[in-house]
Amino acid sequence: MQISSILKANCTRAKISGGSKKRLIETLAGIFANAEESLDETELFQHMIARERLGSTGIGGGIAIPHCRFNTGGATLCACITLDEGIDFDAVDGKPVDLVFAMLVPEDAQDEHLQTLASLAETLQNADFVKRLRTCNSDQELFKVASSVN
C-alpha cells in the first residue's frame, strides 16, 4: 500500500495542538468531514471514539493510528497529523503521541482494513521516514513527505 493512494493534501496538519486524546479525535473527525462532504462529523467522532475504547491505537514510539470502519463510499481514507507537543494516548509504551495517521476504511472491507493497517504500521517502523515527518513545519510539506514513501 502506498500512503499517497489514501492520503489527500487537505487531510494533513503539521504542528497542531492536540490538547487531549478526545480533542484530537474530534479534530480528526472534522478533518475527514471537511475533506469528504458525505461524512457526518458527529457520527464519525462517535465511531472513532468507540473504536478507541476497545483499546488504544497508540502503537508506541510517539505514534498512533486511530482507525475505524465507516461508510466512506467504498474508499479508504487517511489523515496525517503532527502535534506541537506529545499528548497522552494510552500508548502501549506509555510515551506521549506526537505523530498520528488516522484511517477510515469501508465498513465491509475487513481483509483490506487489516492489510492496510499492517502496511502502515510497517512503514512507520522506518525511523528516517518518521523523523522526516516530525520535522515538517507546514501542511504542504507534511503531505509531500508522507506521500513520498512507497
N, C-alpha and C positions, 0 to 999 in steps of 0.2 A: 504494500500500500504506500502510495506517495501522499504526504501531507497536502501537497498542492492540489490534489484531486478532491479534497473535502474542506479545505480552508479557504475562506473568502477574505479579501482585504478588509471589508467592513466588520469582520469578526476578530480583529486583533486590537489589543490595547497594551501599550507599553507604560510601565512605571506608574500604574494607578494605585490608589489607596484601596486596600482590601477591607479594612475595618474588622470584619469577623467572617467566619465561615458562612453564616447565614447571609450576611450582606453581599459577600462575593457571589454566592449562588443567585441572589436577586439580580446582581449586575449581569451575570451570565445569561439569565433568562431574558433580561432586557436586550442584551446584545443580539441574541438569537431572534427574538421577536422583531427587532428593528431590521434585521437582515432579511427575514422571511416574513412577509406580511400575513401569511396564513397561520402563523404560530401565535397562540394566545400566551402572553407573558405570565399571567397568574397561574394558568393551568400547567405551563411548563415549569415554573418555580415549584409547584406542588409535586410534580413528578420527580424533579431533580432532588428535592429535599427528602422525599420518601425513599429514593434510592440511597441517599447518603445515610439515612437512619439504619439501613440494613448493614452498613459497615463503611468505614471511612475509605474514600478513594485517594487518600494521601499515600503515595507509594514509597515515600522515603526520599532522602536527598533534597528536600525542599520542593518536591514536585507532587502535584495532584492531577488526577484525571477524572474529574466528575463526569458522570455519564448516565444516560437513561434511554429507555425505549420510548418513542413518542411518534405520533402521526406526523411525519415530516414530509409526506408526499412522495415517499419512496427513496429519498436521498439521505445519505449520512452527512451530517454537518459537524463542523469543528470550529472551535474558537480557541485563540491563544492569548493569554494574558500574562504579563509580568507585573509584579507588585513592587511598590517602592519600599515596602518593609514586609518581612515574612509575617504570616498570621498562623495561629493555632488551627490546625485542620485535623487533629486527631490522627496524624500520620503514623504509620507503623513504627517509625524510628523516633517519634516524638519531636522531630525537628519542625520548625515553622516552615510553611509553604510560601514560596515567592514566585513559582512558575506553575501555570495552570494551562492544561489542554483539556477543554471540555468537549464532549461528544454527544450528539443526538443521533440515534440510529432508528431506522424504521421499526415499528412495533413487531413486524413479522420476520425480521432479519436476525434470528438467533445465532446462526453459524457465522454470518458476516460480522455481527456485533463482537463476538469473541475473537475472531481473526483480526479485526481492526484494532481492538484494544491491545491484543498481544503485540501486533506490529508497532503500534505507537509506543508501548512500554519498552520494547526493544530499541527503538530509535532513541528514546530518551535515556538510554544507558550510555550513549555516546557523549562522553564528558566534554569534548570540544564543542559539539553542537549545542549542548546545554549552556556552556559558558558563553557562546556567541549570542544565544537568545537572551541571556541575563544582562548582557551589555548593551542591548538595543535601547535607544533613547526616544524613538518615535514609533508610532503605529506602523508607518510605512516600512521602516527598517525591520521591525519585528516580522511583518508579513513576508518581506523578502527573504530574511534568514530562515524563517520557519518553512517557507515553501521551497527552499533550495535543497533540502535533504532528499535523498532517494530511498 
